[in-house]
């Protein structure tokens, strides 16, 4: 049996962003290998500003590509998925903006900013990493009992990055408000975040879409697809 679900791909699609070019390969592999058919729609960041732009989808994936043309659109997509229980994945820039949305809208840190788009910000939540991870692979240690650990199936993994920014402050505030930092590098720097009370909310600074050659989707990508299929199934049985 084949499961079909809808997926909102939020970001400014570009042939120059390797993650974006991987999406068709991943969708084909999910359908062929896992019988998980995702009917995917690209939503440019500017279009995501519209009220309910991602409402009604079975999953939302905020893809790399920061700086986005519309920060407000990306934050709106994250907020809708978080508040309405829509399965969510944010990778690289999607991870950064998932934290930014949570800081502003849950923790009340209204001035929290991303240094890439606001280099003079008074309160940069996301800042340039001391050592850029662009083009690197590095270990990630996952917390026992976390969604990330259960999805990946091990306590340690080696992942690919194409990024130069990460979280720098207010982590204790975000943690106290319910966000779980479930993956760190070997120096203890945050690399994965999730929401335990959400059906599926996972954000990674690493880019699982870049694993291998795209013919065998990373466990994180497969988990999003399964969560989307589950969301579609729950909608299908709801009474009219």
Order of alpha helices (4+ residues) and beta strands (2+ residues): beta-alpha-beta-beta-alpha-beta-alpha-beta-beta-beta-alpha-beta-beta-alpha-beta-beta-beta-alpha
